[in-house]
Amino acid sequence: MQLPNPPDDDPGCSSSVSQTETRKVSGTNEKVTSQIFGPMLHKTKNQDRKFQKIKIAAKAPAQANKKYQIPRYVPKEHDPGFTSDDPVDIFLTFYPKSLRDATLEMSNLYAKQKGKTLNLTEDELLTFYGILLISGYNTVPRRRLLWSDDYDVSNTAVKDAMWRNRFDEIMSSVHLVDNMKITADPFFKVRPLFKHLNDINNAIPIAEHVAVDEMMIEYFGRHGCKQFIRGHPMEPYVGSHTHLVETGLGQGPSVVLGLAEKAEVPPGVKFYHDNLFTTLSLVDEMTLRGYGSCGTILSSITFPS
């Protein structure tokens, strides 16, 4: 077997050399001799090597630091509606006249649809909410015990404010929307309240440091939005009907970015969040928008090297 001669201009080759190879054919005593041609390489000693010094220019300072610099925080001007320290005034700011009138109209309409006459007034509605607030910090095994004659559970303020049966009537009829105009939104009954609270955020002074966290609502009733999370109580969940800003970064980051957009948070504000929201892409995006971002992350998360 003979190989073709290598080309003369092959780099690293100065000449060709031949080599004789003898091998025995399997199963016989016959031997076959072949000559192989190949290139012969020069052997260069270390002391013969010549190294050329190349001058490397110094790298320019990175310009990315200017791009990712968080601006100075400048607080928004205070809205005149939030100058009062009276708790009632603050509550009425979040629950204005327009929303109260809508609640009165829809509650009386719902009672009429059930064949009852409610005739709910604004004073009764505010008293009703006041009793709900009291029952939040002065808890009893059953709500009706607030009107009890037993001194260890009764509440004089509640008993003097409204009759128990009247409270039950309002409790069974209070509504924000018309039940006959149901939509696909699982939370359509309270959506006007959600929308109003989001709109009023623009009037609230935003501090330099903002914490974003989720809330678990313990609930054991029947509802299509209920979701079970192992190790936690039930929580309402609206699935595809959740109103989030489209960011392409996932649900957790979209909550933080959506909050910053809807509340018109000024640049320079620092956000703090837990591992439900924290991702590297969120930190990058928040920094690009002029916000600080600090959050916890699971120890099992690996980062690219």
N, C-alpha and C positions, 0 to 999 in steps of 0.2 A: 504494500500500500504506500503510495507516494502522495504527499501533500504539496500544493503549489507553493512556489517561493514567495516570501513576503515582499511587498512593494519596497522599492529603494528609498522612497521618501517617508517611510514609516517613522514617526518621531520616537526617539528613545532607542532606536535600533541602529547599529553601525554595520552589521554584517549578519549573515545567516550561518548557522552551524547545523551539521547533520549528526544524527545519533542512530546507531544500529540497535535494533530490538529483536531478540530471539524469543519465541514463545512456542509451546508445545500444543499441538492440536488435541483436543479432548478425545479420548477413546482410541488414540493411535500413538505410535512412537515417532511420528513425523514431526519435525521441527520446521518452523517457518521464520524466516529472517526478513525484516522490513526496515527501511531507513526513513527516518522522520526528519524533516527540515523545520527549522524554527528560528526566530530572531535571537540574537545574542545581545544582552543589555550591558551597558557600561556600569561598572561598580564605582561609586563615588564615596570617598572617605569623608568623615565629618569635617576634618580640617580643611577640606577643599570646598566646602559649601560657602557661598557668599550670600549674606543677608543684607537686604536693602532697607535702610531706615526710612519709614514713611511718617511724615508729620501729620498728625490728626488734629483737625481744627476743634477747638472747644465748642461744646454744644451750647446752643442758645438757651437762655432760661425758658422754662416751659410756660407757654401762654395759657395753659388750661386753668391755672390758678385764678386768673382774672375771670374766666368764664364761670367758674364754680364758686365765686365769692358771694357769700350771703349778704345782701344789703342791710343797712342799719334799720332797725325797727322804728317806725313812726306811728304812734297810736292815732286812731280815728277820733274825730270830734264826738263828744258825748251828745246823745239825743236828748232834747229837753224833757221827753217823757220819762226819762230814767233818773231825774234829779231828786224825786221824792224818796224818802226812806220809809214811807207808810206801806206796810205789807199789802193792804187792800189796794192801794194805788198801783203797786207793782203787779198784783194779780190781774187787775182790770186792764193793765197795759197789754198783758199777754192774752187776755180774754176780752176783746173790745166789744163795743156796742153792736157792731155788725154781726159778730159771731153769736152774741147772746140772743139777738133778734131771730137769727136763723134757727137756733136751738129751740126757742119758744114756738116758732111756727111749725117746725117739724115734729116736735113733741106733741103738740095739740092735734096735729094732723094724724099722727100715729094712733093716738087714743081714739080719735073719731073713726079711723079705719077698723078698730076693734069694737066699735059700738059703744064707746064710753065718752064721757065729757070730762076733760081735764081742766081747762081754763087756767093753765099755768101762767103765772105772772113773773116779772123779772125779779122782784124781791124774793119770791118763793124759790126761784131758781138759784139765786146766790146763797140763800139760806141752806138749800139742799147741798150745794157744793161745800159750804162751811161744815156741815155735819159729816160729810165724807172726809174732809181733812182732819176733823177731830177723831174720827174712828181710825185714822191711820196711825196716830201716836197713842191714843187711849183705847187699846184693844180689849175686847171682851170675847168670850167664846162664841156668842151669837150677837149680831148687830141689834136685834130687838131688845137685848138686855140693857141698852143705853136708856130706855124708857121704863126700866123696871123700878119698883118701889124699894128694892133691896139696896141698902146704902153702899154695899161693897162693889156693886157693878153699875149702878145708875149714874147718870150724868145730868146735873141740873141744867147746865147750859143748853143741852140738846132738848131736854123735856120742855123748857120754856120757849124754845125757838120754833118748834113745829110738832104737830101731833104725829104719832107713830104711823097711823093709817095713811095720813097724807103723804108722808115720806115714802111709804111703800107704793102709793099710786104713782108718784113722780119717778121712783126708781124703775118701775115697770114700763114707763112710757117715754123716758128721755131719749131723744134721737137728734142726729145732726143732718140726716138726709131722708129723702122719701124712700121708704122701703119698697114702693112699687116700681122704682126706677133702678133696680139692681143692675150692676155691671159685673164684668169678669174680674175686677179687682177684688181680691179676698178681703181687703181692708177698706172697702168703699164706704162703710158706715162711719168711719172716723177719718177718711181721707181729707175732708175740709179742714179738720183740726191740724193734721200733719202739714198741709199746705200753708196754713196761716202761720204756724210756728216757724216753718222754713223762711217765709217771707219776712217775718219780724226779726230774723237774725241780723239783717242789715242795720238795724237800729241799735244793736247791742254792742257796747264797747268791747273790743277783742284784746285780750291781754297778750303780752309777748310770748308767754309759754302756754301751750294748749295741749291738753291730754285727750286722746281719742281711745275710747274703750267700748266694749260691747256690754250688753245687759241681758242677763238671763231672767226671764219672767216665769216664776213657778206657776204652772197651770195644769190642772188635772181634769178639766172638762173636755167636751167634745168640740173640736174645731179642725177644719181642714188644713189650717196653717201650722198646726202643732207638729213639732219635730223632736225626736228623742236623741239626746246626746249622752253617750255613756259617761258617767261620772258627774253629770250636771242635770239640773231639773229640766222641765220642758221649756221651750222657747217658741214664740211666734216666728213664722218664717213665710215669706211671700214668694219665694222661688223666682220664676221669670218675671213676676210683677214687681220685683224690687226696683225702685227708681234709683238707678246708679248711673254715673257718668261713664260713657264708653271710653276706656283708656287702653284696652288690650293688655293690661297688666294683671288681670285677675280680679276677683271680687274684693279681697282684702285691700289692696292698694286703691281700687276704685272708690271705696268708702272714704278713705282719707283724702284723696284728690277731689272727690265730689263735695266733701265738706268744705274744702278750701275754696272751691269755685262758687258754690251756692251761697256761702256766707261772705263771699268777697273778702277773704282774709288778706290783709296787706302783706307785702313782702317783708321779710325779716322775722316773721313769727316762727317759733320753734315748736315742732310737733313731737309728741311723745306717744308711743303706741306699743302694744304687746305683740307676741308672735303670731296672733291671728291676722295682723295686717302687715307685719314687717317682711319685706323682700329687698334684695339688692336693687332690683329695678325700681322699686318705690323710692328708695333713698336717692338714686340717681335722678329720677324725675322730679322729686321735691327740690333737690339742690338746683337743678336747671331752672325751676320756677321761682327761685329766690327764697325758699323756705329751708329751715333746719329740720332734720329728721333724725330721731333717735328712738330705737326700739329694741326689744328683746327678740331673740331668735332661738329656735330649738337647737340643742347641742348635737342632734343627729344630722343637721344640715351641713353638707360639705360645700366648700367654696373652691372655685377653679383656681389653680395655681398660676 
